[in-house]
Amino acid sequence: MTKIALITARGGSKGLPRKNILPINGHPLIAWTIKAALQSSAIDEVYVSTEDSEIIEISLKYGAKIINRPIELSGDDVGSDIVISHFINTIESEGIAITTIFLLQPTSPLRTSKNIDEAYKLYNEKSANCVLSVFEPQHTPAKAYKLNDNGTIEGLLRPDAPYTRRQDLPSAFQPNGAIYIFNKNVFMLKNYIPRTKVYPYIMNEESSIDIDIIDDLLKAEKYLERNNND
C-alpha cells in the first residue's frame, strides 16, 4: 500500500509560457516541488503527470517517475480531477495499490518537505478525508461582496459582514494550491477531491506564492535567496 505524490505539469501555459521549466534560483521551477516531495518522510513514490517531453526529461533528472498524460487531458479546460483519475487508473493497472495521494502543484516552489510532513501528520491525527494548504490573506474574504441579479451588491458571507470589524468575523482562508492530501478510496467514490472531513494546513501568505506571472517568479526567487534554499 503506497502513499504517492502526484505532480501535474502540462507543457502549455498562457500567463507565463513554459513556466513549469523556467529557471528559478538555479533549478527549473518543477524541480523545487520534486525535491520537496522526495525529501518528505511521508511519501513513498513521486510521479509527474505530463504530456511534455522536456518536462519528462527534467523530471527524470531530478528523480521523479513519469505518467504519460494523453494530449486530450492536457488542455486549459481540463480539470485536475480527471487527471487524477487517469493517474490512479494507470498506476493501479500496474499492480500498485495506492492509499493516499499527495497532489502537489509545480507552481508552488516555496512549499517544503517540512510543510508536507506537517500536513500529513494533521491528516493522520484528524483521520481526514482531505487536508489542503491554505493561508489567511491580509484582506479577509469574509468582507467580500457578491453581485446580485438586479445589479446591487451585498455581503457574500452575510449582509452586514462588509461593515463588521475583522475581529468579529470568522477566520477566512484561501487555498494556495501547494498541498492536497487525500484518501484515494474516498476520491474514487465520486471521482473528485473529497469535500467532507476536510482540514486546513495553514501556511503564511509569503510562502503561498503560486507562479502565474513573471512577477510571481521574481518574488519567489527573492524568497529563496533570502532563505538560502538550494
N, C-alpha and C positions, 0 to 999 in steps of 0.2 A: 504494500500500500504506500502510495507515494505523494509527497507534497511538492507540487510543481509550480515554478514561476513561469508565467506566460507574458512575454513582451511583444506587443502588437506594433509592428513597424512597417507600414506600407511606404512605397517609394515616392508617391505623389504628395504634394503639399502646396496649397495656393498661397497662403500668407507668407511663408518663408520656404522657397523651393529647396528640396533635398535636405530639409532641416535635420532629419534623423542622423545624418552622417556629417553634418558641419562640424568643424573643429571647435572645441571649447576647452581651454586650459590644457592643451596638448593631446587631447583624445577626441575621437568622434563623439557626438552627443549621445548616441545609443550606448556607447561603451560605459558611461557612468552608471547606467541602470543595470547593465550586465554585471559589472563589478560589484555593485551593491548586493545583487541577488546571489552571486557566487560566494560572497563573504558572509551571507546570512546563515546562522546556525539552524534556522527554521526550515530552510528549503533544501530539497533533495536533488532536484534537477532544474535546469534553466533552459527554456526554449524561446526562440524568436520566431514568430509567425510573420512571414513576409513573402511578397512576390518578386522582390527586387534583388538582382544578382549582386550588386555592390553591397547592399545591407547584409546579404548572406555571407559574403567574403569577410566583412568586418566582424560580424557576429561570431563566426567560427574562430577568427583570430583571437578574439577576447574570451573564448571558452564556452560560448553558448551552443546549444544544439538547434537544429532548424526544422521548422514545419513549413513546407512549401504551400503557400496560400494561393488558391486559384485567383486568376485575374478578376473574375466576376465578384470576388469578395474583397476587392482592393480599391473600390471607388469611394468618392467623397460621401456618397449617400448610404454606405453600408455601415450599420451599427455594430458595436462591439459584441453584442450578444450572439449574433450569427457567426462571428469569427471565433468566439469561444466555443460554440457548439461544434464547429468544424475541427477545432483543435482537440476537443475531448474525443470526438469520434475517431479521429486519426490516431491519436495516442492509444486509445483503448483497443483499436483494431490490431495493434501490435502487441497486445497482451499486457500492457502496463495498467495497473489498477490505481486510479487517482482518488485520493481522499479530499485533498484541499488544493485550491488554486489561488495563487498569488498573482493577480493581474497588475502589472507594473508598466505604466506608460513611459516610453523612452524620452518624452519631453519634460520629465521631472528629474533633472540631474542632481538636485540638491538633497533628494531623499537618500538616506544612508542605510547600511545594513543594520545599524542600531535601531533606526526607525522601524524597519521591517520586523526585527526581532521583538521589539516592544509591542507592535501591533498584533503580532501572533500570540504573544503572552496574553494580551487582552482578549483575543479571540477564544483562547482556551479557557481563561478564567470565567468568561461570561457564557460559555457554551453557545456562542453566537452562530447565527446563520451567515452573517457577514460583518466584517469590520472594514470601514473605509476611512481614509485620511481626510481630515478637514482642517480649516483654520477659521479663527474668529476675525472677520475683517474690521478694520478701524471704523468704518461707517456701517453700522449694523443694517442688514437687510430687513430686520423687523420693523424699520421705519419706512419701508418702501410703499409706494402707491401702485394700484392697479388701474387700468383704463377700462371704464365701463362702456357698454354699447352706445349709450347716449352722449358719449364724449366727455363725461365728467370723470374725476378721479376720486378714489377713496383708499383708505389704508388697506394694504394687502393682507396683513395679519388680522386686523380688526379696524373699524372706522377711526378710533381715537389713537391708534398706535403712532402715526407720524407726529403727533402733538404731545406724546408722552416722553418723560425722561428716559434716557437709555437704561439707567439702572433699575427702572421699574418695568422694563420689558424682559421677556425671556431671552436667554442667550441664544444667539443665532449663528450658524456656521455655514460655510461654503465648502463644498468638496474641492480638493485641489488636484485630484486625479492621480496622485502619486502611488497610492496603495489601495487595492481592494483585495481582501482575503475572504474567501467564501467556500462553503461546503459544496462539493461537486454534486452530490446527490440532490441537494435542495435546488441547485441550479437546474438540474435536468428535469425536475418536476414540471417546470413551465418554460424552460429554455431562456431564462433571463436571470441576471444577478439578483439574489434574494433581496426582498423588500420588507421582510419581517425579521424581528430579532437582530436588528442592525445596530451596531455600536460605533461611536466615533473614536478614531485615534487622532488626537489634536496635535497639530504641528503649528509652528509660528508662521506668520504671514510671509516673512522674508524668505524662508526656505521652501515656500509653497509655489515658487515660480513655475509656471507652465510655459514652455518655449513655444511662442506662436509668431512673434515678430522679432526683428533684429534687436530691438531694444531689450527684449526679454533675455536674449542670448548674452548681450553685453552685461546686463545686471547679474546674471548667473555667473559669468566669468569673473567678475569682480568679487562676488561672494566666495567663490572657490579659491581665488588668490588670497583673500583675507584669512581664510580658514585653513590654508596650507594643505588642501586636499589634493592628492596625486593618485 
